Amino acid sequence: MKDLFGKALLDYHNGNYSEDIITSTNISDEDELPLPYLFRGFKEMPKLEQKALKLVKGTILDVGCGAGSHSLYLQEKGFQVKAIDISKGAIEVAKNRGVIHAEVKNILDETDTFDTILLLMNGTGIFQELVQVSKYLTYLKSLLKPNGQILIDSSDIKYMYEDEDGGFWMDANSNYHGELDYFLSYKDEKEVPMKWLYLDFDTLKLACDTVGLNCELVLNGEHFDYLAQLAL
């Protein structure tokens, strides 16, 4: 990968902000991802994220930390936080902003254990495909301390397949409707496309049941999104 996401974060952090990230999927048109939004404070965060940050306890792993906004807020509250992201640029920015413990790392390479694992901004995205959900959940479970928790958010994007008559045009023979091809570009450069998974709550709960995790709905968002709490 070219790490265009990290490049964009570095540009913004270093005062070279001139344009935003452009994203699209195989079922949606191009959309702007405003860089200032990735540097937001607690008051600018959606209610789901605010709720998740209020529910944390103990030692924390912030998965896919981006520019480090969640980690910084929790550090200021006195929590011990480890922030990880596969983007080298994102980790550089997070460190420069003051995140004490930040590493370039894939979640499947993590070996420490935690009281709270955070996966926010569609945390199920990193699972990539429905067939991989159990693998990721089993691994996340292994990183929990006794009485630990996973706080994760996602959306049921079934609404994106709705037609004008209120019916759905999903192909019954195709893959799960939340499996998307995700495209990102920045300053006329295109990132290598990646798989990205949106998971409805019932499907997440069923997957959790199969790997021995309790799954509870914490809060519904304003647009088919939700926050869930997973525990042993």
HELIX and SHEET records of a PDB file:
HELIX    1   1 LEU A    4  HIS A   13  1                                  10    
HELIX    2   2 LEU A   35  PHE A   39  5                                   5    
HELIX    3   3 PHE A   42  GLU A   44  5                                   3    
HELIX    4   4 LYS A   47  LEU A   55  1                                   9    
HELIX    5   5 SER A   69  GLU A   76  1                                   8    
HELIX    6   6 LYS A   88  ARG A   97  1                                  10    
HELIX    7   7 ILE A  107  ASP A  109  5                                   3    
HELIX    8   8 GLY A  123  PHE A  127  5                                   5    
HELIX    9   9 LEU A  130  GLN A  132  5                                   3    
HELIX   10  10 VAL A  133  SER A  142  1                                  10    
HELIX   11  11 ILE A  157  TYR A  161  5                                   5    
HELIX   12  12 PHE A  201  VAL A  211  1                                  11    
SHEET    1   A 4 SER A  28  LEU A  33  0                                        
SHEET    2   A 4 ILE A  21  THR A  25 -1                                        
SHEET    3   A 4 GLU A 179  TYR A 186 -1                                        
SHEET    4   A 4 GLU A 189  LYS A 190 -1                                        
SHEET    1   B 4 SER A  28  LEU A  33  0                                        
SHEET    2   B 4 ILE A  21  THR A  25 -1                                        
SHEET    3   B 4 GLU A 179  TYR A 186 -1                                        
SHEET    4   B 4 MET A 194  LEU A 197 -1                                        
SHEET    1   C 7 ALA A 102  VAL A 104  0                                        
SHEET    2   C 7 VAL A  81  ASP A  85  1                                        
SHEET    3   C 7 ILE A  60  VAL A  63  1                                        
SHEET    4   C 7 PHE A 114  LEU A 119  1                                        
SHEET    5   C 7 LEU A 144  SER A 155  1                                        
SHEET    6   C 7 ASP A 225  ALA A 231 -1                                        
SHEET    7   C 7 ASN A 214  ASN A 220 -1                                        
END                                                                             
